Amino acid sequence: MSSSTTRIPSSVLNPTEPAVTNWQFEDETPDIVKAYFNALGITRWLPEEEFTQNLSQRFGFEATEYLEDANIKTYRGKQAVSVKASNLELALAVRSQYDGTRYEEFISWFAAADLPQPKRILDIGCNIGVTTCFLAIRHPEATIIGIDCSQAAIECAKKLATKLHLTNVEFIEADVLALPDELKGQKFDLVCSSDIADGLMGMRSFDNSVEKLLSGADQDGLEYARILADFLADEQSRAVSFDGFFMPHNLARWLWALRDVGIHVPAESIEMLYFFNTEYHWHDRLPVFIGSKQAATLPTAEEIRSLWTGGLDEIPEQDVYEDIEAESVLAASDSKELRHSFLREFPDWDEVPDVTTELWETGSHVLIYKYSYDRCKLVRLPAEDPGHLVELLRETLDDDREES
């Protein structure tokens, strides 16, 4: 449904309490999203010092408290601290600063998503309700429930719904792994998961290849996946996942867990959303996808890696590759044979991961592949006599083994 035909409630187009926004929208941002940002008062990103001063001027002691805690906390800590006093405007100011571009991309995706018209929607990990309230506006005939384990976040979400004069949305404080009785057994046509699965599974990046993870080499995430499956009413219901999968390995683990409980995700439903990460000042990307109980083929490892690399055609010919490009090139190398493998362990070094080095031979190259839980690297050496070079390198690796 296009933004021009989406019915926008008058409470959003003409809010009783007008909010000022100076957000710089992307050209393709739908009108409904622009109206929503204006109603919320989402404001543009500021340099950290200017943001700190602005926050202090607007919120006084509460801002001082937030800033003191934020100095020793991570990004996720900032999200939590921003709502600890249940101050909606403070929370919106912080979320504007650190999540504005991500909200714009995700909500714009929702505005254009081809989804069956839902009657009941569940938003898991709703935080202060920014996405949940948009769903209430996008689907005015539906009943929406947002849940989050933070009481302060839920209080802010309720205030946001009141601010927007929404009557079709409800917020409940709940831990998704320990559901209250009022949610047990409930069924929904649309279930949204935001920033939940990645936290439950952990971000272990390169602990296995994408191929191995797609074959069920990891059990993490299964409990949460079963809960999502139980919430889906029938085969027409949909599950939307927008979790912090910064690496394809974590996405592969989540897709396998979902398929194991009967939620299927076709490759064509997976889309990358691009946004500017204002916390770390770089351009970021995260996958969003739609799953259902309708049978579908699990995406291949190369399809998943291509989301990050653009496909092998986009990877330049070179001698050294790193991270997911390294794994893609190794996987695509024809007629390769593993000639040697060596694990270097660092049991007494908590901060240093174990490193595996593999030596591969093809008809024309020798490939040295090194990987740990958080990175990998591939060195590709052309050789007229690959076998001779393999023997020399293997001797070097054996020396490394003796030294360790």
Secondary structure, 3 states (H helix, E strand, C coil): CCCCCCCCCHHHHCCCCCCCCCCCCCCCCCHHHHHHHHHHCCCCCCCHHHHHHHHHHHHCHHHHHHHHHHCCCCHHHHHHHHCCCCCHHHHHHHHHHHHHHHHHHHHHHHHHCCCCCCCEEEEECCCCCHHHHHHHHHCCCCEEEEEECCHHHHHHHHHHHHHCCCCCEEEEECECCECCCCCCCCCECEEEEECCHHHHHCCCHHHCCHHHHHCCCCCCCHHHHHHHHHHECCCCCEEEEECCCCCHHHHHHHHHHHHHCCCECCHHHCEEEEEEECCCCEEEEEEEEEEECCCCCCCCHHHHHHHHHCCHHHCCCCCEEEHHHHHHHHHHCCCCEEEEEEEECCCCCCCCCCEEEEEEECCCEEEEEEECCCCEEEEEEECCCHHHHHHHHHHHHHHHHHHC
